[in-house]
Structure formats: structure tokens, C-alpha cells
Amino acid sequence: MNPRQRRGVLLMVVAAVGAVAVFASVLTYLNSQEERLGRFATVLRLVEDVEAYQPIGQDSVESVEVPSMYFDPEVFITDLSEVETPADQQLVASSHLESGVFLQQGMVQPQPTLTEGEREIAIMVNAETGVAGKVRRGSVVDIYGTFQARDHGESCATRVITEVEVLDIGELRSQETESGGVAGVVPVTFRLDPDSALQLAYAEEFSTKLRLALVSADGGGTPGEEQFCSGDFDDLVDQAADTDERRTPHGG
């Protein structure tokens, strides 16, 4: 074997030793990572956006393998069957959930149902009176109605219901307006006690307009007066006029 051949064999041996060293290093790294991360667990990840109170089924999720040290099985959901649900109810999102989120306990719940004494009632709402599409399932709203004067009374704006949760929002549909035009409206459903349902039904039938006022997620605070009438408005105008008169300097 000449010197050139010996150098070639030596380089091959060195390359083989290097390959074995690299393989051993990678294997050691993987073992260390496995020891650090521990075993893997299966959790569920959403594959689509889901609005509040909309169904979540097997088609809405996918199973993903994740390091168990970062995903506590008591916090994350590994199977939808783990969530206790009555036989006649389906699972729904408890709030708006975006695609890609890992499902945790509390994110899903059995579909809300009416309890004893509750009534489910829907009203038609358009973009003008429905906070321009900001009201969603799970939103909390106040409901206001404006009433024209009757029998020599006053015209009034009234808060019909305070801080009620939107149970569901239906599909957009067309409705003829009083002027003969067509407006896009959606049915908005609420779960109310009988008295509140009666008040809402009356307001929808006899009010000039029915409006939804979106309540802050931080709370509604002090709601204020329930009613504001034309007499109150006249008083405000008179007060404003008196204030302007006092502020206006009189000429000498």
C-alpha cells in the first residue's frame, strides 16, 4: 500500500469515527430532550373558528401530540367525551374560540337550555339598532325602546331590559320597512323570565324603534334612569337656555 492509499484509508477511518461521534452526540441530545420533556400527551386543537354557544364536534378538532410537562391533563382536554354532557345536549363553545387554540377545561360546555321559569324569545334587529354587527352570541346588552306620545302623554325612550345575555343570533334575512324599502335584519334570541319576556314582546310590537346597547365586558356600572321623556328634554333645553343667558354679558 503506497502512501497515497494509506492517507485515503486514514481519511476514511477519521470520517467514520466522526460520523459515529456525530450520531452519538445526536442520540445523546435526543435522550436528554426526552428526559427533560418527559412523555408526550394527546390534546385537542381547534381547526376552525367557533363562535360562542356554537357546537364543537369531532370535525372541529384534531389530536396533537405535545410534551406532557407543558400540558396538564387536568387543564387541557384530550377527548371531547371527557366533558360531562347530558345525553340530549351537545357541546358548544363557552366563548368565541379561534382556530389553532388548544382546548382547555371551561372552553366548552353543554349547550345552554332553558331552566324552570325561563322563556326563550327572539326579536328582529338591523345594523342600525344592533350596534352595527358588534353584538354576538354571549354579548351582554341593554334593550331600549322609543315610544311616541299617546293620549296627550309624552314621548319617551325607555330601557326595557337591563344587562341581558344574547343567547343566539340567526341568519341574515330581508324585511320590508315601513317606507316600503327592504332592510337586512337578524333574529336575536334571549333567555328571559316571563315578566321580562312580556316587556320585550310589548316593546317590539309598539315601540317606534328597539335598540340594543352593548354593555362593557368590565360590567355595566350604574345604569341610570330607566326612562327619558319629552318633558325631561324640555327641562334640559330650558336649563341650557338659562345657562347661556347667564353667561352672555349684558350690554350697557
C-alpha positions, 0 to 999 in steps of 0.5 A: 500500500503506497502512501497515497492509499494509506492517507485515503484509508486514514481519511476514511477511518477519521470520517467514520469515527466522526460520523459515529461521534456525530450520531452519538452526540445526536442520540445523546441530545435526543435522550436528554430532550426526552428526559427533560420533556418527559412523555408526550400527551394527546390534546385537542386543537381547534381547526376552525373558528367557533363562535360562542354557544356554537357546537364543537364536534369531532370535525372541529378538532384534531389530536396533537401530540405535545410534551406532557410537562407543558400540558396538564391533563387536568387543564387541557382536554384530550377527548371531547367525551371527557366533558360531562354532557347530558345525553340530549345536549351537545357541546358548544363553545363557552366563548368565541374560540379561534382556530389553532387554540388548544382546548382547555377545561371551561372552553366548552360546555353543554349547550345552554337550555332553558331552566324552570321559569325561563322563556326563550324569545327572539326579536328582529334587529338591523345594523342600525339598532344592533350596534352595527354587527358588534353584538354576538352570541354571549354579548351582554346588552341593554334593550331600549325602546322609543315610544311616541306620545299617546293620549296627550302623554309624552314621548319617551325612550325607555330601557326595557331590559337591563344587562341581558345575555344574547343567547343566539343570533340567526341568519341574515334575512330581508324585511320590508320597512315601513317606507316600503324599502327592504332592510337586512335584519337578524333574529336575536334570541334571549333567555328571559323570565316571563315578566321580562319576556312580556316587556320585550314582546310589548316593546317590539310590537309598539315601540317606534324603534328597539335598540340594543346597547352593548354593555362593557365586558368590565360590567355595566356600572350604574345604569341610570334612569330607566326612562327619558321623556319629552318633558325631561328634554324640555327641562334640559333645553330650558336649563341650557337656555338659562345657562347661556343667558347667564353667561352672555354679558349684558350690554350697557 
